[in-house]
Amino acid sequence: MINWFPGHMNKTLKQMHELNKLCNCFVYVLDARSPKACLNPEFVKVIGDKPIVYVLNKSDKANESATTKWKQYFNNLPNSKCVVTNATISKSCGVIVSAIMDLLKDKVEQNKTNQVNFVFRAMVMGVPNSGKSTIVNNLCGKSRAVTGDKAGVTKNVQWVTVNPTLQIMDTPGTLWPSFEDEDLAYQLAYIGSIKDDVLNIAEVAGKLAIKLINIKSKFAENYKLTLTREYDITNDEDWIEVLGLVARKRGCILKGNEIDYERVSTLILNDFRKGVLGRITFSLPD
């Protein structure tokens, strides 16, 4: 079973509990390729009954039909709105501000009536590498938050101003102390929410390869593989074989004609995360 819960995540959860009273709303960022795996049960305790804007980010890499179903699902939850984004596109995250203000419209109107200049505050939360800091920078129009295409880049809580009436708080990506669902844990590994260097990268890449083969993605086409049988994701020999097939097609070979498992695994994971293997969503709403 995969587990990764470094000390700074525990610290972040404590800070989020302490700071939630300052927040009028929460911006819950989810990777659109795996929204179910990105739902951190620890965040429920932080949010309580306050409004939530669910953000299906990295939508350009997810299946469009699945994203539509997830958006409908989150919009049907109480006191919630859902928006779809690709935060790498400049000024694309204005829909988040609109959703926040729509959820807080009663308070906005009350402040107008009372002629009160009030600054609303929203906490941005999500698992590592879901794109929170990219969204923060998109909203602010400047590089206020450190970003990177790997887990664990943001280390500290930071407040930033979006406009005269809205401030948002960027928080470090946070998982939960232990995973009960092994498949969801692997999904987080696939999308880069768990650091590669704490994983058996060959096993993660091999299981991803078989999952992509079984859902009829572009995996075999991309690597020009001729597959003559079905593969079982729970069978170690199967994913090792698939890694070998890709390695020989892409020249990931060591001296003595041995498979370079680290190199081929990195190749597959990078291709998936860049969207080279197609627009993939791993699960639909229950």
C-alpha positions as CSV (number, residue, x, y, z in Angstrom):
1,M,0.0,0.0,0.0
2,I,1.2,3.5,-0.9
3,N,1.5,6.0,1.9
4,W,3.2,9.4,2.0
5,F,2.4,11.9,4.7
6,P,5.5,14.1,5.5
7,G,5.5,16.3,8.6
8,H,4.7,19.5,6.8
9,M,1.3,18.1,5.8
10,N,0.4,17.5,9.4
11,K,1.5,21.0,10.2
12,T,-0.6,22.4,7.3
13,L,-3.8,20.6,8.4
14,K,-3.4,22.1,11.9
15,Q,-2.9,25.6,10.3
16,M,-6.0,25.1,8.1
17,H,-8.1,24.2,11.2
18,E,-6.8,27.3,12.9
19,L,-7.3,29.7,10.0
20,N,-10.7,28.4,8.7
21,K,-12.5,30.9,11.0
22,L,-11.0,33.7,8.9
23,C,-12.4,32.3,5.7
24,N,-15.8,33.0,4.1
25,C,-15.4,30.3,1.4
26,F,-13.2,27.5,0.2
27,V,-11.7,26.8,-3.2
28,Y,-11.2,23.1,-3.5
29,V,-8.9,22.3,-6.4
30,L,-9.2,18.8,-7.9
31,D,-7.2,17.2,-10.8
32,A,-9.9,16.6,-13.4
33,R,-8.3,13.3,-14.3
34,S,-9.0,11.8,-10.9
35,P,-11.4,14.0,-8.8
36,K,-12.5,11.1,-6.6
37,A,-8.9,10.4,-5.5
38,C,-8.3,14.1,-4.9
39,L,-11.1,14.4,-2.3
40,N,-9.2,14.5,1.0
41,P,-11.5,13.3,3.9
42,E,-9.5,15.5,6.3
43,F,-10.7,18.7,4.4
44,V,-14.3,18.0,5.4
45,K,-13.4,18.8,9.0
46,V,-11.8,22.0,8.0
47,I,-14.6,23.3,5.7
48,G,-17.6,22.5,8.0
49,D,-20.7,24.0,6.5
50,K,-19.1,26.9,4.6
51,P,-19.5,27.5,0.9
52,I,-17.2,25.5,-1.5
53,V,-16.1,26.2,-5.1
54,Y,-14.9,22.9,-6.6
55,V,-12.4,23.5,-9.3
56,L,-11.8,20.7,-11.9
57,N,-8.3,21.8,-13.0
58,K,-6.1,20.4,-15.7
59,S,-9.3,19.8,-17.7
60,D,-7.3,19.8,-21.0
61,K,-5.9,16.4,-20.0
62,A,-9.1,14.8,-18.8
63,N,-12.0,13.1,-20.7
64,E,-14.5,15.8,-21.5
65,S,-17.6,13.7,-21.0
66,A,-16.3,12.6,-17.6
67,T,-15.5,16.2,-16.6
68,T,-19.1,17.2,-17.4
69,K,-20.5,14.4,-15.2
70,W,-18.2,15.4,-12.3
71,K,-19.2,19.1,-12.7
72,Q,-22.9,18.1,-12.5
73,Y,-22.1,16.0,-9.4
74,F,-20.4,18.8,-7.5
75,N,-23.0,21.4,-8.5
76,N,-25.7,19.2,-7.0
77,L,-24.0,19.3,-3.6
78,P,-25.4,21.8,-1.1
79,N,-23.8,25.2,-0.8
80,S,-21.4,24.4,-3.7
81,K,-20.5,25.4,-7.2
82,C,-18.2,23.7,-9.6
83,V,-16.0,25.3,-12.4
84,V,-13.7,23.7,-15.0
85,T,-10.3,25.2,-15.6
86,N,-6.9,24.9,-17.3
87,A,-5.0,27.3,-15.1
88,T,-2.0,27.4,-17.4
89,I,-4.1,29.6,-19.8
90,S,-3.8,33.3,-18.8
91,K,-6.8,34.9,-17.2
92,S,-8.8,31.6,-17.4
93,C,-9.6,31.5,-13.7
94,G,-12.0,34.4,-13.5
95,V,-14.8,31.9,-13.3
96,I,-13.6,31.0,-9.8
97,V,-14.0,34.6,-8.6
98,S,-17.5,34.7,-10.2
99,A,-18.4,31.4,-8.4
100,I,-17.1,32.7,-5.1
101,M,-19.1,35.9,-5.3
102,D,-22.2,34.0,-6.4
103,L,-22.0,31.7,-3.3
104,L,-21.5,34.8,-1.2
105,K,-24.1,37.0,-2.9
106,D,-26.3,37.5,0.1
107,K,-23.4,38.8,2.1
108,V,-22.3,41.0,-0.8
109,E,-25.8,42.5,-1.1
110,Q,-25.9,43.0,2.7
111,N,-22.6,44.8,2.6
112,K,-23.8,47.0,-0.2
113,T,-27.0,47.9,1.7
114,N,-25.0,48.7,4.8
115,Q,-22.3,50.6,2.7
116,V,-19.6,48.4,4.2
117,N,-16.4,47.8,2.4
118,F,-15.6,44.2,3.3
119,V,-12.8,42.0,2.0
120,F,-13.9,38.3,1.6
121,R,-11.4,35.6,2.2
122,A,-11.2,32.2,0.5
123,M,-8.8,29.3,1.4
124,V,-7.4,27.4,-1.6
125,M,-7.0,23.7,-0.8
126,G,-6.2,20.4,-2.6
127,V,-3.8,17.5,-2.8
128,P,-0.2,18.1,-4.0
129,N,0.3,19.0,-7.7
130,S,-3.4,19.7,-8.3
131,G,-2.5,23.2,-9.6
132,K,-3.4,25.4,-6.6
133,S,-0.5,27.8,-6.9
134,T,-0.9,28.1,-10.7
135,I,-4.5,29.1,-10.0
136,V,-3.4,31.6,-7.4
137,N,-1.0,33.2,-9.9
138,N,-3.6,33.1,-12.6
139,L,-6.1,35.0,-10.4
140,C,-3.6,37.6,-9.3
141,G,-2.1,38.1,-12.7
142,K,1.4,37.8,-11.2
143,S,3.7,35.0,-10.0
144,R,2.9,35.3,-6.3
145,A,3.1,31.6,-5.6
146,V,5.9,29.1,-6.4
147,T,4.8,26.5,-8.8
148,G,6.2,23.2,-10.2
149,D,5.0,20.1,-12.0
150,K,5.7,17.9,-9.0
151,A,4.3,17.3,-5.5
152,G,5.4,19.3,-2.5
153,V,6.5,22.6,-4.1
154,T,4.4,24.9,-1.9
155,K,5.6,24.6,1.7
156,N,3.9,27.5,3.6
157,V,0.5,29.2,3.9
158,Q,0.4,32.6,2.1
159,W,-2.3,35.2,1.6
160,V,-2.6,37.1,-1.7
161,T,-4.9,39.8,-2.9
162,V,-7.0,39.1,-6.0
163,N,-9.0,42.4,-6.1
164,P,-10.2,45.0,-3.5
165,T,-12.9,42.7,-2.2
166,L,-11.2,39.3,-2.3
167,Q,-8.1,37.7,-0.8
168,I,-7.2,34.1,-1.1
169,M,-4.9,31.9,0.9
170,D,-2.7,29.4,-0.9
171,T,-1.9,26.3,1.2
172,P,0.6,23.4,0.7
173,G,-0.8,20.4,-1.0
174,T,-2.0,18.0,1.6
175,L,-2.9,14.3,1.6
176,W,-4.2,12.3,4.5
177,P,-2.3,10.1,7.0
178,S,-3.3,6.7,5.4
179,F,-5.1,5.5,2.3
180,E,-7.9,2.9,2.7
181,D,-8.4,2.5,-1.1
182,E,-5.4,1.2,-2.9
183,D,-6.7,2.1,-6.4
184,L,-7.2,5.7,-5.4
185,A,-3.7,5.8,-3.9
186,Y,-2.2,4.6,-7.2
187,Q,-4.3,7.2,-9.0
188,L,-2.7,9.9,-6.9
189,A,0.7,8.5,-7.8
190,Y,-0.1,8.5,-11.5
191,I,-1.1,12.2,-11.5
192,G,2.0,13.2,-9.5
193,S,0.4,14.0,-6.2
194,I,2.8,11.7,-4.4
195,K,6.5,12.2,-4.9
196,D,8.0,9.7,-7.4
197,D,11.1,9.3,-5.2
198,V,9.1,7.7,-2.4
199,L,7.5,5.2,-4.8
200,N,8.4,2.0,-6.5
201,I,8.3,3.9,-9.8
202,A,8.4,0.8,-12.0
203,E,5.4,-0.7,-10.2
204,V,3.5,2.6,-10.5
205,A,4.3,3.1,-14.2
206,G,3.6,-0.6,-14.9
207,K,0.2,-0.5,-13.3
208,L,-0.6,2.8,-15.0
209,A,0.3,1.2,-18.4
210,I,-2.0,-1.8,-17.8
211,K,-4.8,0.5,-16.6
212,L,-4.4,2.6,-19.8
213,I,-4.4,-0.5,-22.0
214,N,-7.5,-1.8,-20.4
215,I,-9.5,1.4,-20.8
216,K,-8.6,1.5,-24.5
217,S,-6.5,4.6,-24.4
218,K,-3.8,5.7,-26.9
219,F,-1.2,3.8,-25.0
220,A,-0.5,0.9,-27.4
221,E,-0.8,3.2,-30.4
222,N,1.6,5.8,-29.0
223,Y,4.3,3.2,-28.3
224,K,3.5,1.2,-31.5
225,L,2.8,-2.0,-29.5
226,T,1.0,-5.1,-30.9
227,L,-0.8,-6.6,-27.9
228,T,-2.0,-10.1,-28.3
229,R,-3.6,-10.8,-24.9
230,E,-5.2,-9.1,-21.9
231,Y,-3.2,-7.9,-18.9
232,D,-4.0,-8.1,-15.2
233,I,-3.0,-5.0,-13.2
234,T,-2.6,-7.2,-10.0
235,N,-0.1,-9.5,-11.7
236,D,3.5,-8.3,-11.3
237,E,4.7,-10.3,-14.3
238,D,2.1,-8.6,-16.5
239,W,3.2,-5.1,-15.8
240,I,6.9,-6.0,-15.9
241,E,6.2,-7.5,-19.4
242,V,4.5,-4.3,-20.6
243,L,7.3,-2.2,-19.4
244,G,9.7,-4.4,-21.3
245,L,7.7,-4.0,-24.5
246,V,7.7,-0.2,-24.2
247,A,11.4,-0.2,-23.3
248,R,12.4,-2.2,-26.4
249,K,10.3,0.1,-28.6
250,R,11.9,3.2,-27.2
251,G,15.4,2.1,-26.6
252,C,15.4,2.1,-22.8
253,I,18.0,-0.7,-22.7
254,L,21.1,-1.1,-20.5
255,K,24.3,-3.0,-21.4
256,G,23.8,-6.7,-21.7
257,N,20.4,-6.1,-23.4
258,E,18.8,-5.5,-19.9
259,I,15.6,-3.4,-19.5
260,D,16.2,0.1,-18.0
261,Y,13.1,0.0,-15.8
262,E,13.8,3.4,-14.2
263,R,14.1,5.1,-17.6
264,V,11.1,3.5,-19.2
265,S,9.0,4.1,-16.1
266,T,9.9,7.8,-16.1
267,L,9.0,8.0,-19.8
268,I,5.6,6.5,-19.4
269,L,4.7,8.6,-16.3
270,N,5.9,11.8,-18.1
271,D,4.0,11.0,-21.3
272,F,0.8,10.4,-19.3
273,R,1.2,13.6,-17.2
274,K,1.8,15.7,-20.3
275,G,-1.4,14.3,-21.9
276,V,0.5,12.5,-24.7
277,L,-1.4,9.3,-24.0
278,G,-4.8,10.8,-24.4
279,R,-7.4,12.6,-22.3
280,I,-7.9,10.3,-19.4
281,T,-10.3,10.3,-16.4
282,F,-10.0,7.3,-14.0
283,S,-13.4,7.3,-12.4
284,L,-16.9,8.7,-12.5
285,P,-19.1,9.9,-9.7
286,D,-20.8,7.2,-7.7
